[in-house]
Structure formats: C-alpha cells, structure tokens
Amino acid sequence: METYQDYEHSKSNDQSYLYDWVLHFNPYTKLWAAVPKDLYRQYWDNYDLPGVIRSSKLETLLELLHKSKGDVDLLNEMVKP
C-alpha cells in the first residue's frame, strides 16, 4: 500500500511564526484580518494599513500565513490584485 505524505509540512511542523500575527474579526464588514504584531496599534487608526491582509474566511488567512511562513513582503506579493 502506498501512502502520500506532505514531506514539506512533515519536515518542519514549527508554526511559531503565527506568534507574530494577530487575527481579528470585524462583525460589521464580516472580514477577518491578519495583522502583524508590530503594526497592531497602527491597525486601529488606519484601515488600509499596508501589511494587513483580509479575507471572509479565517482558513484562507491561515493558509496564506502558512505558505509564506508569516513573511509580510511575501504575503503582500501573494495577495496583490
């Protein structure tokens, strides 16, 4: 019997990069936001703050954070319109 394994994921299960992010749900816009901790205070003053990503699904944000390992520049490239 052959079994598929996600070798990249199994090599390193370290998700400590998530400690550098705050996840926030806005009940008015119905959007989740992933905010880098170093921008957390500025986030409340500027809705369009660069480095903050938003999605209607928390799973989407977590997937993007996982793929980029929390790298803000890489995330911005991934979500460019």
Secondary structure, 3 states (H helix, E strand, C coil): CCCCCCHHHHHCCCCHHHHHEEEEEECCCCEEEEEEHHHHHHHCCCCCCCCCEEECCHHHHHHHHHHHCCCHHHHHHHCCC
